[in-house]
């Protein structure tokens, strides 16, 4: 499939946010998918992930989550200083900032004449399942939820009852960021809140779907 790739700079309450868009051939209307990156922003592995989704017939949009702190277009390297920076910024960014960015991103997808208006979300670590427009969300190793440690302290487990779409939760059993007790806490919460979800665990470590700098996390 020939994929058209471009970026748009969208206005958020905390400044401009660059959004990278991957669009199928403009022959039909397509559902939209918001893809949220890991702490390194829009890296090569994230771009390839977006292309895979787009090739299945979705308009894909992925934002630079740390636009408040970094120049537009900045990619954080997969190294120790880069990891430290990403972990620092994920705490410094406000919860409202994450929610505002998600709204702007979904608004943009909805505004496209080539979008059907059906929206989904996926991502590595981050996501936006609380937005009622999201009909389904695929959550790859959703991080910080069991400790509510995103930003200055999050409230995801308190709010899971607000989720209207279906979830697919994907984890690695060797993931030290989300240990067994953390996964059990999330699972129990989703059951108690009557959220519609499926659950998958694999013999893998954190970020195992990344095809670069994976540190031997998984070999298929």
C-alpha positions in Angstrom: 0.0 0.0 0.0 1.2 3.5 -0.8 1.2 5.5 2.4 1.2 9.3 2.4 3.2 10.7 5.4 3.2 14.3 6.6 3.1 16.2 9.8 0.9 19.0 11.1 1.5 21.4 14.0 -1.6 21.7 16.1 -2.3 24.2 18.8 -2.8 23.0 22.3 -3.2 24.9 25.6 0.5 24.5 26.2 1.8 25.4 22.7 2.1 23.8 19.4 2.3 20.0 19.2 3.7 18.2 16.1 1.6 15.3 14.9 2.9 12.8 12.4 0.2 11.5 10.1 0.2 8.3 8.0 -2.7 8.1 5.5 -3.8 5.3 3.2 -4.6 6.0 -0.5 -7.4 8.6 -0.6 -9.9 6.4 -2.4 -12.2 5.8 0.6 -12.9 6.9 4.1 -11.1 5.2 6.9 -11.3 5.0 10.7 -8.7 6.9 12.6 -6.2 5.6 15.1 -4.3 7.7 17.6 -0.9 6.2 18.4 0.9 7.3 21.5 4.7 6.9 21.7 7.0 5.6 24.4 9.1 8.2 26.2 11.4 8.7 23.2 8.8 10.4 21.1 8.4 9.6 17.3 11.3 7.3 16.7 11.9 4.9 13.8 10.3 2.0 15.5 7.2 4.1 16.3 7.0 5.2 12.6 7.2 1.6 11.4 4.5 0.7 13.9 2.3 3.4 12.5 2.9 2.3 9.0 1.8 -1.3 9.9 -1.4 0.0 11.3 -2.0 2.4 8.4 -1.5 -0.5 5.9 -4.5 -2.2 7.4 -6.8 0.7 6.4 -6.5 3.3 9.1 -5.6 6.9 9.2 -2.9 7.1 11.9 -1.8 10.1 13.9 1.0 10.1 16.5 1.9 13.2 18.6 5.2 14.4 20.0 4.2 14.1 23.7 6.8 16.4 25.1 6.2 19.4 22.9 6.1 21.7 25.9 9.8 21.0 26.7 11.5 20.0 23.4 11.8 21.6 19.9 9.3 20.3 17.4 10.6 17.3 15.6 13.0 16.3 18.4 13.6 12.5 18.8 15.1 11.3 22.1 17.8 8.8 21.6 17.7 5.2 22.9 20.5 5.6 25.4 20.9 6.2 29.1 20.8 10.0 28.9 17.8 9.8 26.6 16.0 7.4 28.9 16.7 9.6 31.9 15.3 12.7 30.0 12.2 10.9 28.9 11.4 9.6 32.4 12.0 13.1 33.7 9.6 14.7 31.2 6.8 12.2 31.7 6.7 13.3 35.4 7.1 17.1 34.7 4.2 17.1 32.1 0.9 17.7 33.8 -2.0 15.2 33.7 -4.1 18.0 32.1 -1.5 18.4 29.5 -1.8 14.7 28.5 -5.5 14.9 28.4 -5.5 18.2 26.4 -3.1 16.7 23.9 -5.3 13.6 23.4 -8.4 15.8 22.8 -6.6 17.9 20.2 -5.3 14.8 18.5 -8.7 13.1 18.3 -10.3 16.4 17.2 -7.9 16.5 14.3 -8.6 12.9 13.2 -12.4 13.6 13.4 -12.0 16.8 11.3 -10.5 15.0 8.3 -12.9 14.6 5.4 -11.3 11.2 4.7 -12.1 9.9 8.3 -15.2 7.9 9.0 -15.4 9.4 12.5 -14.7 6.0 14.1 -11.7 6.3 16.4 -9.4 4.0 18.2 -6.2 4.3 20.1 -3.0 2.4 20.8 0.4 3.1 22.0 3.5 2.0 24.0 3.1 3.0 27.6 0.7 5.9 27.0 -2.9 6.1 25.7 -6.2 7.9 25.7 -8.9 5.3 26.4 -10.8 7.7 28.7 -12.0 9.8 25.8 -15.5 8.6 25.1 -14.9 8.8 21.3 -12.4 6.0 21.5 -14.3 2.8 20.6 -11.3 0.4 21.1 -7.8 0.8 22.6 -4.9 -1.6 22.3 -2.6 -1.0 25.3 0.9 -2.2 25.0 2.6 -2.5 28.4 0.6 0.4 29.9 3.1 1.9 32.3 2.8 3.7 35.6 -0.9 2.8 36.0 -0.5 0.4 38.9 1.6 2.9 40.9 -0.3 6.0 39.6 3.1 7.6 39.0 2.5 9.4 35.7 3.0 13.1 36.1 2.7 14.3 39.7 0.3 11.4 40.4 -2.4 10.0 38.2 -5.9 8.7 38.8 -6.3 6.1 36.1 -7.5 3.3 38.4 -10.1 5.5 39.9 -11.4 6.4 36.5 -11.5 3.1 34.7 -15.3 3.0 35.1 -15.5 5.9 32.6 -14.0 3.8 29.8 -16.7 3.2 27.2 -14.6 1.4 24.5 -13.2 -2.1 24.5 -9.6 -2.7 25.7 -6.9 -5.2 24.7 -4.2 -5.2 27.4 -0.8 -6.6 26.4 2.1 -7.2 28.8 5.4 -9.0 29.1 5.8 -11.3 32.0 9.4 -10.3 32.5 8.5 -6.5 32.5 10.2 -5.0 35.6 8.2 -1.8 35.0 4.9 -3.6 35.5 5.6 -6.6 37.7 3.1 -9.4 38.4 1.5 -7.7 41.4 1.1 -4.5 39.3 -0.6 -6.4 36.5 -2.9 -8.2 38.9 -3.9 -4.8 40.4 -4.8 -3.5 37.0 -6.7 -6.7 36.0 -8.7 -6.8 39.2 -9.6 -3.1 38.8 -10.9 -3.6 35.3 -13.0 -6.6 36.4 -14.4 -4.7 39.4 -15.3 -1.7 37.1 -17.0 -4.0 34.5 -14.8 -2.8 31.7 -14.9 -4.8 28.5 -11.4 -6.1 27.9 -9.2 -8.9 26.8 -5.8 -9.7 28.4 -2.6 -11.1 27.0 0.7 -11.8 28.6 3.9 -13.0 26.8 7.3 -14.3 27.9 8.9 -11.0 27.2 10.3 -7.8 28.8 9.2 -4.2 28.6 8.9 -2.6 25.1 9.1 -6.0 23.5 7.4 -4.9 20.3 10.1 -2.4 19.5 12.2 -3.5 16.5 15.2 -1.4 17.4 17.4 -1.1 20.6 15.3 -3.8 22.2 18.2 -5.1 24.3 17.3 -8.7 23.4 13.9 -8.4 25.0 12.3 -10.9 22.7 13.4 -13.0 19.7 10.8 -14.4 17.3 
